[in-house]
């Protein structure tokens, strides 16, 4: 997802389209309801409440602080900018991924 945000931020930010990569964190959800009791206990004690999983999405979608120059950034819980491996910010690699996905999905979803 970071590469896709890199691509979109490079090609569409001037048109007002901003893209961000978001990590919601470890959220308490229904996914562990069928897990072993110890896993459910760990989730209840250590995982963040479900509504906290929306913090990054809400921040990226509504913050007036984020501008065109911020497009392509990676946010970790809770609306904090995260560090990204330099390779994931390379435009050539992002372009290659976009081209591959475009060709792979051509005509499949319309």
N, CA, C and O atoms as CSV, one atom per row, in Angstrom:
chain,resi,resn,atom,element,x,y,z
A,1,UNK,N,N,0.808,-1.188,0.000
A,1,UNK,CA,C,0.000,0.000,0.000
A,1,UNK,C,C,0.860,1.264,0.000
A,1,UNK,O,O,0.454,2.295,-0.537
A,2,UNK,N,N,2.026,1.184,0.593
A,2,UNK,CA,C,2.896,2.355,0.625
A,2,UNK,C,C,3.311,2.741,-0.788
A,2,UNK,O,O,3.343,3.923,-1.132
A,3,UNK,N,N,3.630,1.737,-1.609
A,3,UNK,CA,C,4.010,2.025,-2.998
A,3,UNK,C,C,2.853,2.652,-3.773
A,3,UNK,O,O,3.071,3.544,-4.593
A,4,UNK,N,N,1.648,2.205,-3.526
A,4,UNK,CA,C,0.502,2.795,-4.220
A,4,UNK,C,C,0.298,4.247,-3.786
A,4,UNK,O,O,-0.015,5.103,-4.614
A,5,UNK,N,N,0.470,4.521,-2.519
A,5,UNK,CA,C,0.368,5.912,-2.052
A,5,UNK,C,C,1.477,6.756,-2.658
A,5,UNK,O,O,1.263,7.924,-2.984
A,6,UNK,N,N,2.662,6.172,-2.811
A,6,UNK,CA,C,3.771,6.880,-3.456
A,6,UNK,C,C,3.405,7.238,-4.891
A,6,UNK,O,O,3.630,8.363,-5.338
A,7,UNK,N,N,2.840,6.271,-5.604
A,7,UNK,CA,C,2.450,6.512,-7.002
A,7,UNK,C,C,1.385,7.611,-7.084
A,7,UNK,O,O,1.535,8.573,-7.838
A,8,UNK,N,N,0.332,7.464,-6.319
A,8,UNK,CA,C,-0.781,8.413,-6.386
A,8,UNK,C,C,-0.328,9.808,-5.967
A,8,UNK,O,O,-0.731,10.800,-6.573
A,9,UNK,N,N,0.506,9.886,-4.937
A,9,UNK,CA,C,0.964,11.199,-4.486
A,9,UNK,C,C,1.798,11.891,-5.557
A,9,UNK,O,O,1.751,13.114,-5.688
A,10,UNK,N,N,2.553,11.121,-6.314
A,10,UNK,CA,C,3.391,11.712,-7.364
A,10,UNK,C,C,2.569,12.138,-8.580
A,10,UNK,O,O,2.826,13.186,-9.173
A,11,UNK,N,N,1.590,11.328,-8.946
A,11,UNK,CA,C,0.854,11.570,-10.188
A,11,UNK,C,C,-0.428,12.398,-10.028
A,11,UNK,O,O,-0.897,12.993,-10.998
A,12,UNK,N,N,-0.993,12.443,-8.833
A,12,UNK,CA,C,-2.298,13.075,-8.688
A,12,UNK,C,C,-2.394,14.171,-7.635
A,12,UNK,O,O,-3.455,14.783,-7.504
A,13,UNK,N,N,-1.349,14.442,-6.890
A,13,UNK,CA,C,-1.423,15.446,-5.826
A,13,UNK,C,C,-1.752,16.833,-6.377
A,13,UNK,O,O,-2.483,17.593,-5.742
A,14,UNK,N,N,-1.223,17.164,-7.541
A,14,UNK,CA,C,-1.497,18.474,-8.130
A,14,UNK,C,C,-2.970,18.633,-8.503
A,14,UNK,O,O,-3.464,19.753,-8.635
A,15,UNK,N,N,-3.662,17.518,-8.672
A,15,UNK,CA,C,-5.097,17.563,-8.972
A,15,UNK,C,C,-5.926,17.579,-7.691
A,15,UNK,O,O,-7.156,17.565,-7.740
A,16,UNK,N,N,-5.255,17.607,-6.559
A,16,UNK,CA,C,-5.958,17.650,-5.288
A,16,UNK,C,C,-6.233,16.288,-4.673
A,16,UNK,O,O,-6.917,16.197,-3.653
A,17,UNK,N,N,-5.710,15.231,-5.277
A,17,UNK,CA,C,-5.903,13.880,-4.742
A,17,UNK,C,C,-4.715,13.551,-3.844
A,17,UNK,O,O,-3.576,13.486,-4.306
A,18,UNK,N,N,-4.982,13.350,-2.589
A,18,UNK,CA,C,-3.936,12.989,-1.645
A,18,UNK,C,C,-4.080,11.507,-1.291
A,18,UNK,O,O,-5.189,10.982,-1.196
A,19,UNK,N,N,-2.951,10.854,-1.100
A,19,UNK,CA,C,-2.960,9.429,-0.770
A,19,UNK,C,C,-2.053,9.191,0.426
A,19,UNK,O,O,-0.971,9.771,0.523
A,20,UNK,N,N,-2.496,8.344,1.326
A,20,UNK,CA,C,-1.725,8.025,2.517
A,20,UNK,C,C,-1.774,6.527,2.753
A,20,UNK,O,O,-2.744,5.865,2.385
A,21,UNK,N,N,-0.737,6.000,3.363
A,21,UNK,CA,C,-0.734,4.617,3.825
A,21,UNK,C,C,-1.038,4.657,5.309
A,21,UNK,O,O,-0.467,5.456,6.051
A,22,UNK,N,N,-1.940,3.789,5.733
A,22,UNK,CA,C,-2.410,3.849,7.110
A,22,UNK,C,C,-2.285,2.497,7.801
A,22,UNK,O,O,-2.655,1.464,7.243
A,23,UNK,N,N,-1.766,2.519,9.004
A,23,UNK,CA,C,-1.679,1.326,9.836
A,23,UNK,C,C,-2.638,1.550,10.999
A,23,UNK,O,O,-2.403,2.416,11.842
A,24,UNK,N,N,-3.694,0.791,11.045
A,24,UNK,CA,C,-4.719,0.972,12.082
A,24,UNK,C,C,-4.258,0.494,13.456
A,24,UNK,O,O,-4.856,0.864,14.466
A,25,UNK,N,N,-3.224,-0.305,13.511
A,25,UNK,CA,C,-2.742,-0.817,14.790
A,25,UNK,C,C,-3.374,-2.153,15.129
A,25,UNK,O,O,-4.080,-2.750,14.316
A,26,UNK,N,N,-3.114,-2.602,16.326
A,26,UNK,CA,C,-3.660,-3.882,16.795
A,26,UNK,C,C,-4.963,-3.564,17.513
A,26,UNK,O,O,-4.980,-3.028,18.621
A,27,UNK,N,N,-6.051,-3.914,16.841
A,27,UNK,CA,C,-7.379,-3.524,17.300
A,27,UNK,C,C,-8.149,-4.735,17.828
A,27,UNK,O,O,-8.093,-5.823,17.256
A,28,UNK,N,N,-8.846,-4.527,18.898
A,28,UNK,CA,C,-9.732,-5.550,19.454
A,28,UNK,C,C,-10.950,-5.645,18.544
A,28,UNK,O,O,-11.677,-4.666,18.378
A,29,UNK,N,N,-11.174,-6.793,17.966
A,29,UNK,CA,C,-12.317,-6.954,17.068
A,29,UNK,C,C,-12.884,-8.358,17.222
A,29,UNK,O,O,-12.430,-9.142,18.055
A,30,UNK,N,N,-13.871,-8.653,16.412
A,30,UNK,CA,C,-14.495,-9.964,16.457
A,30,UNK,C,C,-13.645,-11.070,15.866
A,30,UNK,O,O,-14.037,-12.236,15.920
A,31,UNK,N,N,-12.498,-10.741,15.305
A,31,UNK,CA,C,-11.663,-11.760,14.673
A,31,UNK,C,C,-11.145,-12.808,15.647
A,31,UNK,O,O,-10.858,-13.937,15.247
A,32,UNK,N,N,-11.023,-12.450,16.911
A,32,UNK,CA,C,-10.495,-13.407,17.885
A,32,UNK,C,C,-11.595,-14.154,18.637
A,32,UNK,O,O,-11.298,-14.950,19.527
A,33,UNK,N,N,-12.846,-13.911,18.297
A,33,UNK,CA,C,-13.947,-14.516,19.069
A,33,UNK,C,C,-13.950,-16.039,19.021
A,33,UNK,O,O,-14.480,-16.684,19.926
A,34,UNK,N,N,-13.363,-16.622,17.974
A,34,UNK,CA,C,-13.313,-18.086,17.883
A,34,UNK,C,C,-11.926,-18.617,18.228
A,34,UNK,O,O,-11.651,-19.804,18.055
A,35,UNK,N,N,-11.056,-17.743,18.712
A,35,UNK,CA,C,-9.698,-18.145,19.081
A,35,UNK,C,C,-9.694,-18.835,20.436
A,35,UNK,O,O,-10.706,-18.882,21.135
A,36,UNK,N,N,-8.548,-19.361,20.781
A,36,UNK,CA,C,-8.370,-19.998,22.090
A,36,UNK,C,C,-8.616,-18.952,23.189
A,36,UNK,O,O,-8.386,-17.761,22.981
A,37,UNK,N,N,-9.078,-19.403,24.345
A,37,UNK,CA,C,-9.361,-18.468,25.436
A,37,UNK,C,C,-8.179,-17.573,25.796
A,37,UNK,O,O,-8.375,-16.404,26.127
A,38,UNK,N,N,-6.972,-18.092,25.737
A,38,UNK,CA,C,-5.807,-17.275,26.084
A,38,UNK,C,C,-5.635,-16.135,25.080
A,38,UNK,O,O,-5.248,-15.029,25.457
A,39,UNK,N,N,-5.920,-16.399,23.815
A,39,UNK,CA,C,-5.811,-15.355,22.797
A,39,UNK,C,C,-6.869,-14.282,23.008
A,39,UNK,O,O,-6.602,-13.093,22.831
A,40,UNK,N,N,-8.071,-14.705,23.387
A,40,UNK,CA,C,-9.127,-13.724,23.665
A,40,UNK,C,C,-8.753,-12.857,24.854
A,40,UNK,O,O,-9.044,-11.661,24.869
A,41,UNK,N,N,-8.108,-13.456,25.853
A,41,UNK,CA,C,-7.661,-12.697,27.022
A,41,UNK,C,C,-6.575,-11.691,26.624
A,41,UNK,O,O,-6.614,-10.532,27.037
A,42,UNK,N,N,-5.623,-12.136,25.832
A,42,UNK,CA,C,-4.558,-11.237,25.369
A,42,UNK,C,C,-5.160,-10.075,24.589
A,42,UNK,O,O,-4.775,-8.923,24.790
A,43,UNK,N,N,-6.099,-10.372,23.705
A,43,UNK,CA,C,-6.737,-9.322,22.908
A,43,UNK,C,C,-7.462,-8.325,23.807
A,43,UNK,O,O,-7.372,-7.115,23.597
A,44,UNK,N,N,-8.172,-8.824,24.796
A,44,UNK,CA,C,-8.925,-7.949,25.689
A,44,UNK,C,C,-7.985,-7.060,26.514
A,44,UNK,O,O,-8.316,-5.910,26.805
A,45,UNK,N,N,-6.824,-7.588,26.889
A,45,UNK,CA,C,-5.896,-6.836,27.724
A,45,UNK,C,C,-4.975,-5.898,26.941
A,45,UNK,O,O,-4.659,-4.805,27.411
A,46,UNK,N,N,-4.543,-6.322,25.746
A,46,UNK,CA,C,-3.503,-5.576,25.048
A,46,UNK,C,C,-3.942,-4.845,23.789
A,46,UNK,O,O,-3.321,-3.855,23.401
A,47,UNK,N,N,-4.993,-5.315,23.152
A,47,UNK,CA,C,-5.403,-4.681,21.901
A,47,UNK,C,C,-6.195,-3.414,22.193
A,47,UNK,O,O,-6.859,-3.305,23.224
A,48,UNK,N,N,-6.118,-2.463,21.275
A,48,UNK,CA,C,-6.852,-1.204,21.429
A,48,UNK,C,C,-8.337,-1.429,21.151
A,48,UNK,O,O,-8.688,-2.327,20.386
A,49,UNK,N,N,-9.211,-0.633,21.755
A,49,UNK,CA,C,-10.645,-0.746,21.494
A,49,UNK,C,C,-10.936,-0.526,20.003
A,49,UNK,O,O,-10.239,0.233,19.330
A,50,UNK,N,N,-11.944,-1.182,19.515
A,50,UNK,CA,C,-12.286,-1.144,18.090
A,50,UNK,C,C,-12.398,0.272,17.524
A,50,UNK,O,O,-11.858,0.511,16.444
A,51,UNK,N,N,-13.057,1.215,18.175
A,51,UNK,CA,C,-13.165,2.559,17.587
A,51,UNK,C,C,-11.811,3.225,17.333
A,51,UNK,O,O,-11.711,4.088,16.461
A,52,UNK,N,N,-10.787,2.849,18.062
A,52,UNK,CA,C,-9.457,3.440,17.858
A,52,UNK,C,C,-8.892,3.082,16.482
A,52,UNK,O,O,-8.002,3.768,15.979
A,53,UNK,N,N,-9.401,2.018,15.876
A,53,UNK,CA,C,-8.931,1.617,14.562
A,53,UNK,C,C,-9.260,2.629,13.483
A,53,UNK,O,O,-8.687,2.576,12.395
A,54,UNK,N,N,-10.152,3.532,13.756
A,54,UNK,CA,C,-10.555,4.543,12.766
A,54,UNK,C,C,-9.775,5.847,12.883
A,54,UNK,O,O,-9.937,6.732,12.043
A,55,UNK,N,N,-8.947,5.982,13.888
A,55,UNK,CA,C,-8.253,7.253,14.127
A,55,UNK,C,C,-7.440,7.698,12.911
A,55,UNK,O,O,-7.568,8.840,12.470
A,56,UNK,N,N,-6.608,6.813,12.366
A,56,UNK,CA,C,-5.772,7.204,11.228
A,56,UNK,C,C,-6.600,7.563,10.003
A,56,UNK,O,O,-6.306,8.539,9.315
A,57,UNK,N,N,-7.627,6.781,9.733
A,57,UNK,CA,C,-8.480,7.068,8.581
A,57,UNK,C,C,-9.163,8.417,8.738
A,57,UNK,O,O,-9.222,9.205,7.794
A,58,UNK,N,N,-9.672,8.678,9.918
A,58,UNK,CA,C,-10.329,9.958,10.172
A,58,UNK,C,C,-9.339,11.114,10.064
A,58,UNK,O,O,-9.651,12.159,9.493
A,59,UNK,N,N,-8.153,10.918,10.613
A,59,UNK,CA,C,-7.139,11.970,10.543
A,59,UNK,C,C,-6.758,12.260,9.091
A,59,UNK,O,O,-6.754,13.417,8.670
A,60,UNK,N,N,-6.444,11.229,8.337
A,60,UNK,CA,C,-6.022,11.419,6.945
A,60,UNK,C,C,-7.144,12.001,6.088
A,60,UNK,O,O,-6.884,12.769,5.162
A,61,UNK,N,N,-8.369,11.645,6.388
A,61,UNK,CA,C,-9.487,12.106,5.573
A,61,UNK,C,C,-10.049,13.461,5.936
A,61,UNK,O,O,-10.731,14.086,5.124
A,62,UNK,N,N,-9.774,13.930,7.152
A,62,UNK,CA,C,-10.424,15.167,7.581
A,62,UNK,C,C,-9.478,16.246,8.112
A,62,UNK,O,O,-9.901,17.384,8.315
A,63,UNK,N,N,-8.223,15.915,8.336
A,63,UNK,CA,C,-7.308,16.880,8.939
A,63,UNK,C,C,-7.028,18.052,8.012
A,63,UNK,O,O,-6.693,17.873,6.841
A,64,UNK,N,N,-7.169,19.232,8.548
A,64,UNK,CA,C,-6.825,20.436,7.790
A,64,UNK,C,C,-5.325,20.692,7.832
A,64,UNK,O,O,-4.826,21.566,7.122
A,65,UNK,N,N,-4.605,19.943,8.652
A,65,UNK,CA,C,-3.151,20.089,8.752
A,65,UNK,C,C,-2.426,19.441,7.566
A,65,UNK,O,O,-1.321,19.853,7.211
A,66,UNK,N,N,-3.044,18.440,6.963
A,66,UNK,CA,C,-2.396,17.720,5.863
A,66,UNK,C,C,-2.581,18.470,4.561
A,66,UNK,O,O,-3.696,18.840,4.193
A,67,UNK,N,N,-1.478,18.688,3.869
A,67,UNK,CA,C,-1.465,19.438,2.611
A,67,UNK,C,C,-0.914,18.565,1.491
A,67,UNK,O,O,-0.545,17.413,1.721
A,68,UNK,N,N,-0.857,19.110,0.280
A,68,UNK,CA,C,-0.331,18.373,-0.872
A,68,UNK,C,C,1.052,17.795,-0.599
A,68,UNK,O,O,1.356,16.677,-1.016
A,69,UNK,N,N,1.876,18.543,0.089
A,69,UNK,CA,C,3.240,18.096,0.383
A,69,UNK,C,C,3.266,16.858,1.286
A,69,UNK,O,O,4.273,16.152,1.341
A,70,UNK,N,N,2.173,16.597,1.987
A,70,UNK,CA,C,2.096,15.450,2.886
A,70,UNK,C,C,1.630,14.186,2.180
A,70,UNK,O,O,1.722,13.095,2.743
A,71,UNK,N,N,1.136,14.313,0.966
A,71,UNK,CA,C,0.627,13.161,0.235
A,71,UNK,C,C,1.723,12.111,0.094
A,71,UNK,O,O,2.872,12.432,-0.210
A,72,UNK,N,N,1.357,10.866,0.316
A,72,UNK,CA,C,2.305,9.762,0.240
A,72,UNK,C,C,2.861,9.341,1.583
A,72,UNK,O,O,3.587,8.351,1.667
A,73,UNK,N,N,2.534,10.073,2.635
A,73,UNK,CA,C,3.068,9.740,3.953
A,73,UNK,C,C,2.409,8.478,4.519
A,73,UNK,O,O,1.328,8.066,4.098
A,74,UNK,N,N,3.098,7.894,5.477
A,74,UNK,CA,C,2.661,6.676,6.160
A,74,UNK,C,C,2.347,7.046,7.602
A,74,UNK,O,O,3.175,7.642,8.292
A,75,UNK,N,N,1.148,6.691,8.056
A,75,UNK,CA,C,0.737,7.007,9.419
A,75,UNK,C,C,0.561,5.737,10.233
A,75,UNK,O,O,-0.044,4.763,9.784
A,76,UNK,N,N,1.105,5.775,11.436
A,76,UNK,CA,C,1.000,4.662,12.374
A,76,UNK,C,C,0.041,5.096,13.484
A,76,UNK,O,O,-0.286,6.278,13.597
A,77,UNK,N,N,-0.408,4.144,14.300
A,77,UNK,CA,C,-1.316,4.524,15.377
A,77,UNK,C,C,-0.658,5.575,16.265
A,77,UNK,O,O,0.531,5.450,16.558
A,78,UNK,N,N,-1.275,6.454,16.642
A,78,UNK,CA,C,-2.570,7.080,16.478
A,78,UNK,C,C,-2.348,8.433,15.812
A,78,UNK,O,O,-2.104,9.434,16.485
A,79,UNK,N,N,-2.434,8.452,14.500
A,79,UNK,CA,C,-2.256,9.644,13.670
A,79,UNK,C,C,-0.852,10.235,13.807
A,79,UNK,O,O,-0.675,11.452,13.874
A,80,UNK,N,N,0.146,9.338,13.848
A,80,UNK,CA,C,1.539,9.775,13.905
A,80,UNK,C,C,2.229,9.341,12.619
A,80,UNK,O,O,1.960,8.261,12.092
A,81,UNK,N,N,3.112,10.185,12.125
A,81,UNK,CA,C,3.838,9.833,10.908
A,81,UNK,C,C,4.845,8.737,11.225
A,81,UNK,O,O,5.613,8.834,12.182
A,82,UNK,N,N,4.826,7.687,10.398
A,82,UNK,CA,C,5.748,6.580,10.591
A,82,UNK,C,C,6.922,6.655,9.636
A,82,UNK,O,O,6.896,7.405,8.660
A,83,UNK,N,N,7.942,5.881,9.920
A,83,UNK,CA,C,9.122,5.813,9.059
A,83,UNK,C,C,8.910,4.709,8.034
A,83,UNK,O,O,8.335,3.661,8.330
A,84,UNK,N,N,9.390,4.969,6.819
A,84,UNK,CA,C,9.206,4.033,5.722
A,84,UNK,C,C,10.568,3.707,5.130
A,84,UNK,O,O,11.433,4.578,5.032
A,85,UNK,N,N,10.758,2.453,4.736
A,85,UNK,CA,C,11.988,2.074,4.045
A,85,UNK,C,C,12.117,2.909,2.777
A,85,UNK,O,O,11.145,3.080,2.042
A,86,UNK,N,N,13.290,3.416,2.525
A,86,UNK,CA,C,13.524,4.318,1.396
A,86,UNK,C,C,13.099,3.696,0.073
A,86,UNK,O,O,12.617,4.401,-0.814
A,87,UNK,N,N,13.271,2.393,-0.071
A,87,UNK,CA,C,12.904,1.716,-1.321
A,87,UNK,C,C,11.422,1.874,-1.643
A,87,UNK,O,O,11.041,1.890,-2.814
A,88,UNK,N,N,10.589,1.991,-0.623
A,88,UNK,CA,C,9.152,2.117,-0.838
A,88,UNK,C,C,8.739,3.521,-1.269
A,88,UNK,O,O,7.575,3.762,-1.591
A,89,UNK,N,N,9.682,4.428,-1.275
A,89,UNK,CA,C,9.391,5.790,-1.713
A,89,UNK,C,C,9.933,6.063,-3.117
A,89,UNK,O,O,9.798,7.172,-3.634
A,90,UNK,N,N,10.548,5.046,-3.733
A,90,UNK,CA,C,11.127,5.214,-5.062
A,90,UNK,C,C,10.028,5.230,-6.121
A,90,UNK,O,O,9.240,4.293,-6.242
A,91,UNK,N,N,10.001,6.309,-6.873
A,91,UNK,CA,C,8.955,6.494,-7.874
A,91,UNK,C,C,9.002,5.434,-8.970
A,91,UNK,O,O,7.954,4.994,-9.444
A,92,UNK,N,N,10.199,5.016,-9.379
A,92,UNK,CA,C,10.313,3.999,-10.431
A,92,UNK,C,C,9.648,2.694,-10.008
A,92,UNK,O,O,8.933,2.074,-10.795
A,93,UNK,N,N,9.878,2.284,-8.783
A,93,UNK,CA,C,9.277,1.049,-8.278
A,93,UNK,C,C,7.760,1.196,-8.172
A,93,UNK,O,O,7.025,0.266,-8.504
A,94,UNK,N,N,7.292,2.342,-7.718
A,94,UNK,CA,C,5.849,2.599,-7.622
A,94,UNK,C,C,5.211,2.568,-9.011
A,94,UNK,O,O,4.118,2.029,-9.183
A,95,UNK,N,N,5.899,3.148,-10.005
A,95,UNK,CA,C,5.388,3.133,-11.384
A,95,UNK,C,C,5.297,1.714,-11.922
A,95,UNK,O,O,4.333,1.366,-12.604
A,96,UNK,N,N,6.301,0.893,-11.616
A,96,UNK,CA,C,6.293,-0.507,-12.076
A,96,UNK,C,C,5.129,-1.275,-11.453
A,96,UNK,O,O,4.456,-2.048,-12.135
A,97,UNK,N,N,4.893,-1.064,-10.166
A,97,UNK,CA,C,3.778,-1.731,-9.498
A,97,UNK,C,C,2.456,-1.297,-10.119
A,97,UNK,O,O,1.601,-2.137,-10.399
A,98,UNK,N,N,2.280,-0.001,-10.335
A,98,UNK,CA,C,1.041,0.514,-10.925
A,98,UNK,C,C,0.815,-0.099,-12.307
A,98,UNK,O,O,-0.294,-0.524,-12.630
A,99,UNK,N,N,1.872,-0.141,-13.116
A,99,UNK,CA,C,1.762,-0.702,-14.471
A,99,UNK,C,C,1.380,-2.176,-14.399
A,99,UNK,O,O,0.512,-2.630,-15.144
A,100,UNK,N,N,2.023,-2.923,-13.506
A,100,UNK,CA,C,1.697,-4.342,-13.347
A,100,UNK,C,C,0.232,-4.526,-12.947
A,100,UNK,O,O,-0.478,-5.337,-13.541
A,101,UNK,N,N,-0.216,-3.774,-11.944
A,101,UNK,CA,C,-1.601,-3.904,-11.484
A,101,UNK,C,C,-2.588,-3.492,-12.574
A,101,UNK,O,O,-3.634,-4.118,-12.740
A,102,UNK,N,N,-2.253,-2.447,-13.309
A,102,UNK,CA,C,-3.110,-1.983,-14.398
A,102,UNK,C,C,-3.248,-3.059,-15.470
A,102,UNK,O,O,-4.352,-3.326,-15.945
A,103,UNK,N,N,-2.133,-3.675,-15.851
A,103,UNK,CA,C,-2.157,-4.720,-16.871
A,103,UNK,C,C,-2.836,-5.987,-16.353
A,103,UNK,O,O,-3.594,-6.632,-17.077
A,104,UNK,N,N,-2.562,-6.335,-15.106
A,104,UNK,CA,C,-3.120,-7.566,-14.535
A,104,UNK,C,C,-4.630,-7.501,-14.363
A,104,UNK,O,O,-5.312,-8.520,-14.468
A,105,UNK,N,N,-5.146,-6.327,-14.103
A,105,UNK,CA,C,-6.580,-6.213,-13.855
A,105,UNK,C,C,-7.366,-5.678,-15.070
A,105,UNK,O,O,-8.584,-5.516,-15.001
A,106,UNK,N,N,-6.667,-5.409,-16.168
A,106,UNK,CA,C,-7.323,-4.848,-17.363
A,106,UNK,C,C,-8.472,-5.737,-17.826
A,106,UNK,O,O,-8.289,-6.926,-18.087
A,107,UNK,N,N,-9.638,-5.151,-17.922
A,107,UNK,CA,C,-10.821,-5.862,-18.398
A,107,UNK,C,C,-11.480,-6.807,-17.412
A,107,UNK,O,O,-12.519,-7.388,-17.725
A,108,UNK,N,N,-10.911,-6.975,-16.242
A,108,UNK,CA,C,-11.469,-7.918,-15.258
A,108,UNK,C,C,-12.531,-7.285,-14.377
A,108,UNK,O,O,-13.430,-7.972,-13.891
A,109,UNK,N,N,-12.433,-5.998,-14.174
A,109,UNK,CA,C,-13.343,-5.316,-13.263
A,109,UNK,C,C,-13.911,-4.075,-13.933
A,109,UNK,O,O,-13.280,-3.018,-13.961
A,110,UNK,N,N,-15.092,-4.224,-14.460
A,110,UNK,CA,C,-15.702,-3.040,-15.091
A,110,UNK,C,C,-17.173,-2.980,-14.807
A,110,UNK,O,O,-17.851,-2.055,-15.255
